[in-house]
Amino acid sequence: MIALSLAGIALISLLAQWLAWFLRVPAILFLLLSGLLLGPMTGLLDPDQLLGELLFPLVSLSVAIILFEGALTLHLAELKGIGKVVRNLCSIGMLTSFAIIGAASYWLLGLDWRVAMVLGAVLVVTGPTVVAPMLNVIRPVREVDKILRWEGIVIDPIGALFAVLVFEAVRLGSQGDLIDHTLLALAKTVGVGTLIGVAAGWLTTLLIRKDWLPVSLHKFGVLALVLVSFTLSDWLSHESGLLAVTVFGIWLANQEGLDLEEVLEFKEDLAVILISSLFILLAARLDLAQLWQLGPMVLVLLGVVQFVARPLCILVSTLGSDLPWRARALLSWIAPRGIVAAAVSASFAISLHQAGIPDADKLVPLVFAVIISTVVLQSLTSVPLARLLGMRQPSPNTWLLIGANSVARAIGKALSEQGVPVYLSDPAWEHCKLARMSNLPCYFGNPQSEHAERHLPLTSISTVLALSPNRHNNALGVLHFAHLYGEERVHSLRSSEQHGKANRESTTFRARQNLFGPEMNFARLSGLLSRGGQIKATRLSDAFDWAQYQEANPGAIPLFVLDARAKPHVVTGPIQPQAGELLIALQPPREPPAP
């Protein structure tokens, strides 16, 4: 029965994630609904009975992995380039939200002051897993989009670390120790967690740099060290493990030249599995009766979170900036809470309950109430609000090129010279470096990854061209972005004549292998360019029409046509460009004259 229940949770998690992907909304909505339906509403799932004494250790280890994965994205050097507003949001803005929510929960709900402080600390975290899908739908102006994405990325580990420190101070202070003893115990907890985290980071860096750990064991090795660091730190100093794994992740993220791409991808995949299963289990444990017993003041607290704490956070964080009031208004509305708040609150609630602190059992229901209200309310209202404020981006016009190889760079440069914004993406660093040297922006990594969702300008992309010589990379890109933007906006270049005929993986992919006509493929384009072929733009006119162009440029391969409004169109078959339109074509290398 236990195996059947676990398998059922895995299946329901998958269905919830798929439904969120299909509807393009945060997955947390359907995971939460699934947990509520299985738990308090129907009684089909009782996590405490299902897992027994294993529940708390599994929750703790899962939270540790989730926080470690978030910390792996925090590059300290990037803090200098994200702007004053984001730094303020993750410092004085975070403290402002903490103070307002903590005070409101204490005065309005009459919570124990220690639970109120922990609640305020937990709810400062937004997180990219809920912010990014929402922004992809809202499409706010670039500056607002950048601020919200970076806030979600940076405040994820910083806010979680802050919550851990507040929890430690509350837990130690609740033991009746004198202030100096409490501070000494807190210093011990912070010291042990930091020391273990740094030691684990140093050891992992050494193992990878010296090749003492084979590449095939990097993922498993890092996971094992995360679990060992967490448990060892907790054993040495109670509840210091979360701090240890956060420091561990930050250390690794800031080691220059350390290749963690596969580790990060593995942790992203593992985090999705843990987040999905953990969120259903936590939602199923909710005691809704406790929430109803708090009365209508819960609604007042939710109003404070949405209408007081967030606007004041934005007010203090944007003082002295040149952001227009419309941008500040939109920033004041968007701050959904996500899985980190739920997971961390569940771990804290169990510890607070074991310590005998009153109202500890109210912590998780209140956090879930805030998650539900912020995600649902902001998902439904942010698009109309952004439109009303005039803060939505104009129609997307950026072309994403999957690949930064010689063919992709040549095509990207030709489009860029005609004023078409382009963004390249490639997992090979050498290709990305060459693209950036040509003043072409390039994302280094997998464009379908969660990391890419945080860093690529997805809200401004109008067209996707898959230009990799690897047909599997092209197929993944086509399937991923066809769902996001529609099949008609995604095109792929055949890798070669044989691959084009051999591929039977997807009808969508086969249909979108239409770049530059049925006879064109990567191998042919690459060969022409390597032998001296050039991509050139020519304006057609009444005096120099399409027929004359073909006569003057035999063998030219049309790639794009810019109409009279300078809107680019991909050539996918026979064309008949008109006077006034701009033709971008690959002109084959000139043959040397016969001797």
Number of C-alpha atoms within 10 A of each C-alpha: 7 10 9 9 15 14 12 12 21 17 13 19 26 17 15 22 21 14 17 18 15 11 11 15 21 22 22 24 19 21 27 23 17 21 26 23 17 20 22 18 14 10 12 13 21 16 18 14 10 16 13 10 10 11 14 16 12 15 19 21 20 23 26 25 25 26 26 25 26 27 27 22 20 22 17 13 9 11 14 10 10 15 14 16 20 24 21 19 26 22 16 15 25 26 18 22 25 26 17 19 26 23 19 21 26 19 13 13 17 14 22 15 18 23 26 26 23 29 31 28 28 31 28 31 31 27 27 28 23 22 26 23 19 22 23 18 14 22 23 26 17 14 11 19 24 19 19 22 20 25 24 26 25 27 26 27 28 21 25 25 22 21 27 23 22 20 24 23 20 19 22 21 18 15 12 10 12 11 11 9 13 20 15 13 18 22 15 16 26 21 16 22 30 21 17 25 28 22 17 24 26 15 13 20 17 14 15 18 13 9 11 10 14 11 13 9 11 19 16 13 17 17 18 12 17 25 17 17 26 27 23 18 25 19 12 15 18 15 25 28 32 29 31 33 35 29 27 29 26 23 23 24 20 15 14 7 7 13 14 16 13 13 20 20 17 17 21 19 15 17 21 18 16 21 24 24 21 24 24 29 26 22 24 26 22 21 17 15 10 13 18 12 10 16 11 11 15 19 14 15 21 21 15 17 24 21 13 16 24 23 22 16 24 25 18 15 23 19 12 10 10 7 13 9 10 14 18 16 17 21 21 19 20 23 24 26 28 29 24 25 26 26 24 23 28 24 20 25 21 15 17 23 13 10 14 11 18 14 17 25 18 20 23 27 23 24 21 22 16 25 25 19 18 22 22 14 15 18 21 12 13 20 20 12 17 22 14 11 14 15 22 19 16 11 11 15 16 18 22 27 26 26 31 32 22 17 21 25 23 19 23 24 20 21 20 16 10 14 12 17 19 22 22 28 27 24 16 15 14 13 21 24 18 16 27 16 10 13 11 20 18 25 26 21 16 20 25 16 13 17 17 16 19 20 15 18 18 20 23 21 19 16 23 25 25 28 30 25 20 15 22 13 18 24 21 15 25 29 19 15 21 20 14 17 16 14 18 11 18 27 27 27 25 32 23 19 15 10 13 18 10 9 15 10 10 12 10 13 23 17 12 24 26 21 24 22 19 15 13 20 24 22 15 15 19 17 13 17 18 13 11 12 17 19 19 15 21 14 17 18 14 9 8 14 17 20 11 11 15 12 10 11 14 10 13 20 19 22 21 22 24 21 16 12 8 14 13 20 13 19 19 18 13 10 11 9 17 17 16 18 21 22 24 25 23 24 20 20 15 10 7 6 5 4 3
